[in-house]
């Protein structure tokens, strides 16, 4: 693709950023459809967030940014407006820069996750699911799973304060759904989701203890939000047990059009 003085810039921000797949996924689509847009990785130190936000506001040919770990919640206070979903979740995964420099945020992680899952034939209504994590991506996924009509959802995080905040949020928003803390066993689960960085970039660990994962059978769908490696230790274990799996890149691919559409740049 040719970058010129008229090229519009979008990106993905986080730290570390080496694991992200989105630039490699979307830039060929922009080029194939003759869009004068380029998607770049942006690795920002935590102490540089204010400077980055100031730059976004002043950057005239910048259209927006996808937000990845660890900034999905950290960037919320810097924004001018939030969608209702982002407000309830107190997290964003995409920011749009308007012509006047104001910044709008939305939380679409859960929407993309559910879309990817249902495209594989998964049925979520009335099911029992568990989500490991309570950060920005975990919160969005849990919220969208409840929107899809699951009957039981378990949330577990090493940070019990964040875990309990997410549980309270879900119980308030979805009073008919059974929301519990902790994952004592995966037996009987229809879906298990790792929404933490565990397993990223060569990390050999599993997001749950071995004894909790021991009952895992092919009746449970297993999903991971980690994109590098594509096959995390959890997904490798699940595949060996005969489970239907969903990789992090599946969720990322499902979000390409909606995320860039929110930023105001068409992919097709």
N, C-alpha and C positions, 0 to 999 in steps of 0.2 A: 504494500500500500504506500502511496505517496503522501507525505506530510508537507503541507504548504502553510502560508501565512493565514489562510482562511480555515484551517482545520480546527474543529471543535475538540475540546479535551474533556474526557470523563475518566474516572479512575476507581480504584479500590484501595481503601486505607485501612491500615492495621499495623501490628508489629508482633512477631515477625511476619513478613509478607511473602517470603520465598515459596511458601506452599500453595499459593493461590493459583487457580486454573483459569479464572475468568478472562484475563487479557488474551490468553491463547485461544479461548473458545470464541470470544466475540469479535476480535479484530479480523479474522478471516471472513466473518459474516458481514461486517462493515465493508470490507474490500470487495467481496463478491457482489454486494448490492450497491456499490459505488457511493457509499456514504462517506462524506468528508469528516469523519470522526475517528479518533484514536482513543483506546482504553489503556491506561497506564497503571502499574503498581506504585503505591505510595506508602513507604515505610516511615512512620512518624513516631518519634520518641514521646512518651507520655507528657514530659515537660514542654513539648512543642505543640500541644493541641490548640492552645489559644492562638499561637502564631499561624497555625495551619488554617484555623477558622477565619482569621483576619485575611489571609491570602485568598481563600475561597471567595470571600465577599468582594475583593478587589480585582479578581482575575476575570477579565471580560470575556474571554473565549472558553471559560470553564463552565460546564453545564451541570456537573454533579459528581457524586461519589457513592460507590457502594461501600458499606461499612462492615468490617469483619473484626474478629477478636483482636484486642480486648476493649474496643471502643463503642460497642453497640449501645451501652447505657451511658458511658462517659460523655458522649457527644450531645446527649439530649439537652442539657442545660444551655448549650450554646445556640440552639436553633430558635427561629422566630415563630414557626408554627409546626404543629404535629397533626397527623391524621388521628381520628378517634382511636384507632387500633394502637398506634404508637403511644398515644397518651395513656391508655389503660395499661399497656405493657411496660411503659417507661423505658422503651428501647427503640432504636432505629437500625435499619440495615441499608437504607438508601437516603441520600440527601440531594435535594434539587436546589440549584442556584438560580434565582430569578434575575431578570434584567436589572433590577434595582439593587442587587446584592443581598437581598433577604434570602434566608435559607429555610426550606421546608423539609420535614422528615417523615418517613413512613417505615413500618415494620412488615416486611414481606417474606421473611424467612419461612414462617409457618405455611404461608400460602404456597410457596414453591415446593416445600417438603411434601405437603399433602398432594399437590398436583402430580409430583413425580411418583408418589406411592400408588395413587389410584390409577395412573397410567400403566402400572404393572399388574393391575387387576385386583389390588387390595380393597377389601370392604372394611370400613372403619365403624360404621354405625352399630352401636350395641356391643362393641368389643372392649377387651381389657388390655390396657397399654401401660408402659412404664417409660419414663424419661429420666436419664441420668444427666444432671446438670440443672442449674436454675439461673444461668446468665442470660444474656440477650437472646441468643439463638434458641436456647432451651425454652425460654419463656414464650417466644413466638411460636415454636412448634407445639408446645403444650396447649396454648390458646387455640391454635388452628385445629388440633386434634379434637378438642372439646367442641369447636364449631362444627366439626364433621360428625359429631354425634356419638363419640365413644361413651361407654357406660361407666367404666372404672379407669382411673388414671393414678399411677403412683409416681411420686417425684422424689428423687434422692440427690443430695449434694453434700459434699464435705462441709460447705458453709451452711450450717443449719439455719442461720438468720435469713439468708437469701432464699433457702428452701421454703421456710415458713411463710415468707412474704409471697412467693409464687403460689403456694397452696391457698393462702387467704385470698389472693386475687382471683384464682380460678373458682373457688367456692362462692365468692360474691357474684362473679359473672355467670356462672353455670350452676345454680343451686340444685339442679336435678341430677348432677353427675357426682359420683362417689370419688372424692379426691383425697388421697392418703399420702402420708410421708413415709419414705423408706421403701427399699426393695429387698425383701428377705429371701426371695426365691423367684426364679423366672418361670417356674412351673405354672402352667395355665395361662400364661400371657399370650395374647395374639400378636403383640408388637412390642419390641424392645428398641429403644432409641438411645444411642450415645450422642449427647449434645454438648460434650466437653472436648478439650484439646487432647485428651488422653489417647495415645496411639499415633500422634502426629510426629512426622519427621524422624522416624526410627525409634520412637518411644516403644519399648516392648510390653508395656503394662496394659492390663485390661481395665475397663472403667468400673467393673464390679469384682468382688472377690471370687476366686475359683469355685468355692463351695456354693455360692449363689448362682453361678452360671452352670453348674454341673447338670441340673435337670433339663437343660436346653435341648429341645427336639425340633424336628422339621416343621412342626405345627406353628412355630413362632417366627414371624418376620423380624429380621434384625436390620437396623439402619444405623448409619454412622454419618456425622456431618463433616468429619475430617476428609480433606481432599488429597493430601499427600502424607502417606502413600494412599493409593486408591483402595488397596486391600489392607486395612488395619488389622492388628491382632484380633480384635473382636470379630470383624467380618471373616477373617480366615477361619476362626473357630466355628462361626455360624455356618459357613459354607461346608465345612467338614461334617457338620451335624445334619446337613441336608436342608438348611433353612433358605427361604427366599431372602435375598439381601438387597439393600439399597445403599449405594456408595454416595459419598459426599458430592462427587461430581454430578451425580444424577439430579440432586437438588439444585446445584448451581446452574445446570443446563436448563432446567425447568423455569428458572427465574430470569433468564437472559432478556426476554422481550419485555416482561413487566417492569423489571428494574430500570432498564434503559428508557422505556416509555415514560416512567415517572420522571426521569431526568430530562425528558423532552427531546431525546434523540432516537429516531426510529432505527431498528436493526434491519428491517426488511422493507 
